[in-house]
Amino acid sequence: MKKFPLLLMILGCLAVVACNSDGDDDDSKDYWSKYRKWREENTEWFKVKRDSLAADGTQYFQTVSPAWNPSAQILIHYHNDRSLTQGNLSPYLTSTAAVRYIGRLCTGEPFDSSYLLTANGPAIALLSPQNSVQGMAIALMDMRVGDTCTVVMPYELAYGGQMKGSILPYSALEFEVGMVDIPYYEIPE
C-alpha cells in the first residue's frame, strides 16, 4: 500500500517532464544537421590550408601523422630553423610542456590564449599531450623545446561534434605555439 503513492508520485513527475518537453531537445542534439554549413566551411578551410604554398612554391605546411594513428593528420609550419633545435627534448604523451599559444577558429577569431596567464611565467601554460585534444597532442609530441609553429587541425582531431565553450561543433582549429620547456619529462616504461 505504501508503495502505491510513491509510484503515483514518480509517474506524475514523469508526466510533467514529458509535457514540458517542447521537442527542441532532439533538434539541438542533432548537431550534424544543424551545423552542416559550418562543418563544410571548416572542412574546406582545412583543405585550403593543406594545399597552400609558400612564396617559393613549396608546400607551406607539412602533414604530420603519428605512428600510433597514421590516419590522423595535422598541418604544421615551423617558424624557426629546426636544425637549431635538433637534439632538444620533445615531450612524451605523459610529459608536461610549458608553452605559449593562441588558438583561433577558421574565421581568425581567437578563442583561447596563454598570453593572459602568469602563474607559470609570463604567458606560459602547462599542457600535457595526454590531456589535450588529439591534434594538439600530435603537435606537441612533434615539437622540440625552442620550436615555434603554426598548427592546423581538422575538426575530427579537435573537439569533433562537441560544443566546447565558444567553439562550435565541427570547428577546425589553428594554433600558434611556442614550446618553452618541458618541466615534467616522463620517460615511458
Rosetta blueprint (number, residue, H / E / L):
1 M L
2 K L
3 K H
4 F H
5 P H
6 L H
7 L H
8 L H
9 M H
10 I H
11 L H
12 G H
13 C H
14 L H
15 A H
16 V H
17 V H
18 A H
19 C H
20 N H
21 S L
22 D L
23 G L
24 D H
25 D H
26 D H
27 D H
28 S H
29 K H
30 D L
31 Y H
32 W H
33 S H
34 K H
35 Y L
36 R H
37 K H
38 W H
39 R H
40 E H
41 E H
42 N H
43 T H
44 E H
45 W H
46 F H
47 K H
48 V H
49 K H
50 R H
51 D H
52 S L
53 L E
54 A L
55 A L
56 D L
57 G L
58 T L
59 Q E
60 Y L
61 F L
62 Q E
63 T E
64 V E
65 S L
66 P L
67 A L
68 W L
69 N L
70 P L
71 S L
72 A L
73 Q L
74 I E
75 L E
76 I E
77 H E
78 Y E
79 H L
80 N L
81 D L
82 R H
83 S H
84 L H
85 T L
86 Q L
87 G L
88 N L
89 L L
90 S L
91 P L
92 Y L
93 L L
94 T L
95 S L
96 T E
97 A E
98 A E
99 V E
100 R E
101 Y E
102 I E
103 G E
104 R E
105 L E
106 C L
107 T L
108 G L
109 E L
110 P E
111 F E
112 D E
113 S E
114 S L
115 Y L
116 L L
117 L L
118 T L
119 A L
120 N L
121 G L
122 P L
123 A L
124 I L
125 A E
126 L E
127 L E
128 S L
129 P H
130 Q H
131 N H
132 S L
133 V L
134 Q H
135 G H
136 M H
137 A H
138 I H
139 A H
140 L H
141 M H
142 D H
143 M L
144 R L
145 V L
146 G L
147 D L
148 T E
149 C E
150 T E
151 V E
152 V E
153 M E
154 P L
155 Y H
156 E H
157 L H
158 A L
159 Y L
160 G L
161 G L
162 Q L
163 M L
164 K E
165 G L
166 S L
167 I E
168 L L
169 P L
170 Y L
171 S L
172 A L
173 L E
174 E E
175 F E
176 E E
177 V E
178 G E
179 M E
180 V E
181 D E
182 I E
183 P E
184 Y E
185 Y L
186 E L
187 I L
188 P L
189 E L
